[in-house]
Amino acid sequence: TPLHLERGQFVIFDSHLAHRSAGNSTASGRAAIFATYNSLRGAGDKRTAYYDDRRKLWPATADRDPNEEYAVGAAIFGFATPMLSVDSEKYKNMGL
């Protein structure tokens, strides 16, 4: 079921909701916030380490080196990511 949002509106959902969005047809960027949670008693604070690894292995499209494959990052972080549609030719043989 499509969910159309007006400028300034937002929706919150978890990773169990199958979702996608159409391409950005505006001249402006599209923002996304990824919130994560785990208890300090359990695994502890892993946020900094997670994003350090992600930036190195699977950087934002604008930050990518065109000569780098990012195969390791694609296997870890590449599922359900819009960056795959940008680089679809590069990742089509990785099973993603």
Secondary structure by P-SEA (a helix, b strand, c coil): cbbbbccccccccccccccccccccccbbbbbbbbbbbbccccccaaaaaaaaaaacccccccccccccaaaaaaccccccccccccccccccccc
